[in-house]
Each structure stands twice: as structure tokens, then as C-alpha cells.
């Protein structure tokens, strides 16, 4: 999870975009991972098999 957030937060998007845009993408990534983990823990069967 940390590696993915570091990848998203890296300045490959552009130096000037890394402030607000990077923070927005980080929030989206965190919420997406949170919902995936929440839904995965609510299901009796795991998707991983």
C-alpha cells in the first residue's frame, strides 16, 4: 500500500501539478483501497482464491 501511494505521489505527473493534484489522487487512491479492503472483509469468500 505504501509503495503504491509513493508511486502515485511521485513527481512523474509534473512538478507543478504535484501539490494539489497529487494530494487529490492520493485521497482517491486511499479511499479506493479503503473501500476495496472494506468490501473484501465483508465478503465471506475472498477474491484472491
Secondary structure, 3 states (H helix, E strand, C coil): CHHHHHHHHCHHHCCCCCCHHHHHHHHHHHHHHHHHHHHHHHCCCCCCC
